[in-house]
């Protein structure tokens, strides 16, 4: 599994790079998640988005390392 986090105003890595990677992996049937942070650069600085960024990482690890999907599902309902 792979988690891709990307600020959509990133000046170091164009957002299209992450979008292409995500799309290619999905087409190959791989387990990948892509979370975008609008208006953020290479590092997430906005406080509320930074909190969500941190929660996303911990929830992702809980999902894949502990088998506990609840937190992830609450953040990202599909």
Helices and strands as residue ranges (DSSP letters): E 2-7, H 15-27, E 32-37, H 47-61, I 62-66, H 70-75
